[in-house]
Amino acid sequence: MGRGRAKAKQTKVARELKYSTHDTDFDALQRELSGKSSQNSHDEDDGYEDPYADQYDDDYRR
């Protein structure tokens, strides 16, 4: 029980997505797909630090 309201909401959202018209910027899409955009997308990955990396890698297994 209780699935009816959630299913109705999903149906409503799906219908809105299906029948609504959106202006598509094909030039921006082409730039994104070709990878010729600015370096900003690569700069975000530079700040990544692995929280599970071993800070004290002393090669103690040798």
Secondary structure, 3 states (H helix, E strand, C coil): CCHHHHHHHHHHHHHHHHHCCCCCCHHHHHHHHHCCCCCHHHHHHHCCCCCCCCCCCCCCCC
